[in-house]
Amino acid sequence: MRTTINIPDQIIDQLMSFSNSLTKTDAVNKAILDWVKYKKIQKIKSLRGKLDIDNNLKNQRLQEISEINELNK
């Protein structure tokens, strides 16, 4: 998608430097992708303590060990 945005030259220069980009378009695309990844990580982190994953993993491991022991009999 093509769009027009106004970004101060100093910010674009810093962005291009940090992202090692040769073009402004590439620098902005990398920045947007990084921001999206960051927000996804923040969303996952917000679930911390709300899911009981550890218990489920322990139970699943015990069940797998039991199944393996049954097959070895």
N, C-alpha and C positions, 0 to 999 in steps of 0.2 A: 504494500500500500504506500502510496506517495502522500506526504504531508509536509506542510511548512511549519517550522517552529522557530522561535527566537531564543537562542541560547547565547549568553555572553561569551565572547571570544576566549577570555581567561579560563572559563570552565571547560570549554571544548578543548583547549590546549592541554589542560591538566588531564582530562579524560583520555585524550589520544595518547598522552605520555604514559599514563598508568596502564592502559589497555594494550599498549604497543601496536596500535592501529595506524594504518597508513591513510585511511580516509575517515572523514567525519561520520559518514553513514555506518561504517563498520564499528567505530567507537560507540556510537549511540546504540546500535543493535546489541553489542556486547553488554553495555550497561543495563539495557532493558532486560536482557536474559538473566543477568546476574541478580537484578532486583526481583524478578519473578521467582528464581530459585530461592532467594533469601526469604521471601514471603511464604513460600511453601514449607521451608524448614521451620519458620516461626509457627506456622499453623500446626505442624506435627509436634513441635515442642510444647505447644499449649495443651496438648492431650496428655502430657506427663502426669501420672498419678490417677488418671481417669480410666485407664484400661488395665486390666489384671492379666498382662501378658506373661509375666514370670510364672505365675501359678499354672497357667495353661501349658507353658513349655515344659515345666517339671512333670506335669501329669502326662503329657504326650511322650516324653522320654521314658517314663516308667512303663507306659503302655507298650512302647516299641520294644523295650527290654523284655517284657513279659512275652510278647509275641515271638521274639527271637528265641527265647528259652523254650517256648512251646514247640517251635519248629525243630530245635536241636534234640528234642527228646526222642 
